[in-house]
């Protein structure tokens, strides 16, 4: 296997679009009703939207090559040698993780679900590198 696998997920812009729509709605409502009391709400929501747009939002994802599985590859990358991994286990540890890495020494580590592709794709990519993805227990 000579190909590296990368999965990137761009940040969600839904909050920004919702806030922009709310600002436009408030501007229209203020204009049509003539109520100047709502103008402070337009300015406040517009300022919050602008601040949210300017905040950095890192890309989520993983990278897998023939030697390493790199978690959080574009935020705080952490490389794990594929030789150290026994298998990956599907788990329901929390809302943020549905997969655990089981190391050859028996220790386990949860993986942030926001970094992972769908389970079928991940299982296929890891199977090509000799690592199994198992069900719960």
MARVEX-944505 format. One line per 2 residues: for each residue x, y, z of C-alpha. Coordinates in Angstrom, 1 decimal, padded with zeros to 4 digits. Example, Ala and Ser with C-alpha at 12.3 -4.5 7.8 and 13.67 -1.06 7.14 Angstrom:
012.3:-004.5:007.8  013.7:-001.1:007.1
//
This chain:
000.0:000.0:000.0  001.7:003.2:-001.2
-001.1:005.7:-000.9  -001.6:007.9:002.1
-005.2:008.4:003.3  -006.3:011.8:004.4
-009.7:012.8:005.7  -010.5:016.5:006.3
-013.7:018.0:007.5  -014.1:021.8:007.1
-015.7:023.7:010.0  -019.4:024.1:009.9
-020.7:027.5:008.8  -024.3:026.9:009.8
-024.2:029.2:012.8  -022.9:032.1:010.7
-025.6:031.7:008.0  -028.3:031.5:010.7
-027.0:034.6:012.4  -026.8:036.5:009.1
-030.4:035.5:008.3  -031.4:036.7:011.8
-029.7:040.1:011.3  -031.4:040.6:007.9
-034.7:039.6:009.4  -034.2:042.1:012.2
-033.2:044.9:009.8  -036.4:044.2:007.7
-038.6:044.1:010.9  -037.0:047.3:012.2
-037.5:049.1:008.8  -041.1:047.9:008.3
-042.3:048.6:011.8  -040.3:051.8:012.3
-039.3:050.7:015.8  -035.9:052.2:016.6
-035.8:050.2:019.9  -034.7:047.1:018.0
-031.7:048.8:016.4  -029.5:047.9:019.3
-030.4:044.2:018.8  -029.3:044.5:015.1
-026.0:046.0:016.1  -025.4:043.4:018.9
-026.2:040.4:016.8  -024.2:041.8:013.8
-021.2:042.3:016.1  -021.4:038.8:017.4
-021.7:037.4:013.9  -018.6:039.3:012.8
-016.6:038.1:015.8  -017.7:034.5:015.2
-016.6:034.8:011.5  -013.2:036.1:012.5
-012.5:033.4:015.1  -010.2:030.7:013.8
-011.9:027.3:013.2  -009.4:024.5:012.6
-010.0:021.7:010.1  -010.7:018.3:011.7
-009.5:015.0:010.3  -006.9:012.2:010.3
-004.1:011.0:008.1  -003.0:007.4:007.7
000.1:006.3:005.9  002.0:003.0:006.0
003.6:003.7:009.4  001.4:006.1:011.3
-002.2:007.0:012.2  -002.1:010.7:012.8
-005.1:011.9:015.0  -006.2:015.6:014.8
-003.8:016.0:011.9  -004.5:019.7:011.3
-005.0:020.9:014.9  -002.7:019.2:017.3
-001.3:016.2:015.4  -000.5:013.1:017.3
001.1:010.2:015.5  000.5:006.7:016.6
002.6:003.9:015.1  000.4:001.3:013.3
002.7:-001.4:014.7  001.5:-000.4:018.2
-002.2:-000.8:017.4  -003.8:-004.2:017.9
-007.3:-003.2:016.6  -009.9:-000.5:016.8
-013.1:-001.2:018.7  -016.5:000.3:018.2
-017.6:001.7:021.5  -020.2:004.0:023.1
-017.9:005.6:025.6  -019.4:009.1:025.2
-021.1:011.4:022.7  -017.7:012.6:021.5
-016.3:009.2:020.7  -017.5:006.0:019.1
-014.2:004.3:018.4  -011.4:003.2:020.7
-007.9:002.3:019.8  -006.8:-000.9:021.5
-003.0:-001.1:021.8  -001.0:-004.3:021.8
-000.2:-003.8:025.4  -003.9:-003.8:026.3
-004.5:-000.1:026.9  -007.3:001.7:025.2
-007.8:005.3:024.0  -010.9:006.9:022.7
-010.8:008.8:019.4  -012.6:012.1:018.9
-015.6:011.3:016.5  -015.3:014.7:014.8
-011.9:013.7:013.3  -013.1:010.4:011.8
-014.7:009.5:008.4  -017.6:007.1:008.2
-016.9:003.7:009.8  -017.0:001.7:006.6
-014.4:003.9:004.9  -012.1:003.8:008.0
-012.4:000.0:008.3  -011.5:-000.4:004.6
-008.4:001.9:004.9  -007.2:000.3:008.1
-007.9:-003.3:006.8  -005.6:-002.5:003.8
-002.9:-001.8:006.4  -003.6:-004.9:008.5
-005.6:-003.4:011.4  -009.1:-004.7:012.1
-012.1:-002.7:013.3  -014.2:-004.8:015.6
-017.6:-004.5:017.1  -018.3:-003.6:020.7
-016.9:-006.6:022.5
//
